[in-house]
Amino acid sequence: MGQRFFHHGELHLVVLVLLSERSLHGYELMSELARLFGPAYRPSPGSVYPAVKSLAGEGLIAAEPGQEPTRYRTTRSGEQAVATRRDDLSALELRTGVQLGDAEGVEEILQRFGARIRRLRGHIDPSRLEERLDALAVELEDHHPHLQED
């Protein structure tokens, strides 16, 4: 059997992120996973439904009342779980090339950058990195002089 596509806990994290964007039922969730990660990953009921059941059992997602088929949505606890695993999410995005979540903001870009740099720890000169980042910040500030501090 081939190597698993998702590392330990990543499928749960991806499901949390997808359900934080909008409510989905199981088949929609599988379709979205296939769209994002296919053809390298083919979701199956044998992996997706147990992940949903586990997340629901932990109180990280909840079924929406009165929906048939059952639709799930991330709970407040689930949103917090995503926030605390932001580094894991960035590493997953970097590894797979798939950007998860709504419109990307600066925080997500910085998280992904941090994940890349952490892999190089011990092989790069921190003062050189700081120098390059400071130069980039100055360049960006030059394009937005109205935002510079007095």
C-alpha positions in Angstrom: 0.0 0.0 0.0 1.3 3.5 -0.8 2.3 6.3 1.5 -0.5 8.2 3.3 -1.3 11.6 1.8 -2.1 13.3 5.0 0.2 13.2 8.0 -1.1 12.5 11.5 -4.0 14.8 12.3 -3.9 16.8 9.1 -7.2 15.4 7.7 -8.9 16.5 10.9 -7.4 20.0 10.5 -8.4 20.3 6.9 -12.0 19.2 7.7 -12.1 21.9 10.5 -10.9 24.6 8.1 -13.3 23.6 5.4 -16.2 23.5 7.8 -15.2 26.9 9.2 -15.8 28.4 5.8 -19.3 26.9 5.3 -21.5 24.1 6.4 -21.1 20.9 4.4 -22.6 17.4 4.5 -20.3 14.4 4.1 -20.6 14.0 0.3 -19.9 17.7 -0.2 -16.9 17.5 2.1 -15.5 14.5 0.1 -16.0 16.4 -3.1 -14.2 19.5 -1.8 -11.3 17.3 -0.6 -11.1 15.7 -4.0 -11.2 19.1 -5.7 -8.5 20.6 -3.5 -6.1 17.6 -3.2 -6.9 15.4 -6.2 -5.6 13.5 -8.0 -2.9 12.8 -5.4 -5.5 12.2 -2.7 -8.8 10.5 -3.2 -11.1 10.9 -0.2 -13.1 7.9 0.9 -16.0 7.4 3.3 -13.7 5.2 5.3 -11.5 8.1 6.2 -13.7 11.2 6.0 -16.7 10.0 8.0 -14.6 8.7 10.9 -12.8 12.1 10.9 -16.2 13.9 11.0 -17.4 11.6 13.8 -14.2 12.1 15.8 -14.4 15.9 15.4 -18.1 15.9 16.5 -17.3 13.8 19.5 -14.6 16.3 20.5 -17.1 19.1 20.2 -15.0 20.8 17.4 -17.8 20.5 14.9 -21.6 20.3 15.3 -24.5 19.1 13.1 -26.8 21.9 12.0 -30.3 21.2 13.3 -33.0 20.3 10.9 -30.7 19.6 7.9 -31.0 16.5 5.7 -28.5 15.2 4.9 -26.7 16.3 8.0 -24.6 19.3 7.5 -21.7 20.2 9.8 -20.1 23.4 10.9 -17.1 24.3 13.0 -17.9 25.2 16.6 -16.2 28.0 18.5 -13.9 25.4 20.1 -13.1 24.1 16.5 -12.2 27.6 15.4 -9.9 27.9 18.4 -8.3 24.6 17.5 -7.6 25.8 14.0 -6.1 29.0 15.4 -3.8 27.0 17.7 -2.7 24.8 14.8 -1.9 27.6 12.4 1.8 26.4 12.1 0.6 22.9 11.2 -1.8 24.4 8.6 1.0 26.5 7.1 3.3 23.5 6.8 0.5 21.4 5.2 -0.2 24.2 2.7 3.5 24.4 1.9 3.9 20.7 1.5 0.8 20.2 -0.7 0.7 23.5 -2.5 -3.0 23.9 -1.5 -4.1 27.1 0.1 -6.9 26.6 2.6 -9.2 29.2 4.0 -10.8 32.3 2.7 -8.9 35.2 1.2 -5.3 35.0 2.3 -4.1 37.7 4.6 -0.7 38.8 5.8 -0.8 36.6 8.9 -1.2 33.4 6.8 1.6 34.5 4.5 3.9 35.1 7.4 2.9 31.7 9.0 3.8 29.9 5.8 7.1 31.8 5.5 7.8 30.9 9.1 7.2 27.2 8.4 9.7 27.4 5.5 12.3 29.2 7.5 12.0 26.8 10.5 13.0 24.0 8.2 16.2 25.8 7.5 17.1 26.4 11.1 20.7 25.8 11.7 21.5 26.3 8.0 21.0 30.0 7.7 22.5 33.1 9.3 19.9 34.8 11.5 21.5 38.2 11.1 21.4 37.8 7.3 17.8 36.8 7.5 16.9 39.8 9.6 18.9 42.1 7.3 16.9 40.8 4.3 13.5 41.1 6.1 14.3 44.6 7.2 15.2 45.6 3.7 11.9 44.2 2.4 10.0 46.0 5.2 11.6 49.3 4.1 10.8 48.7 0.5 7.1 48.0 1.4 7.0 51.1 3.6 8.3 53.2 0.7 5.3 52.2 -1.3 3.0 53.3 1.5 4.6 56.5 3.0 1.2 57.5 4.6 1.5 54.5 6.9 5.0 55.3 8.2 5.4 56.4 11.7 6.3 60.1 12.4 
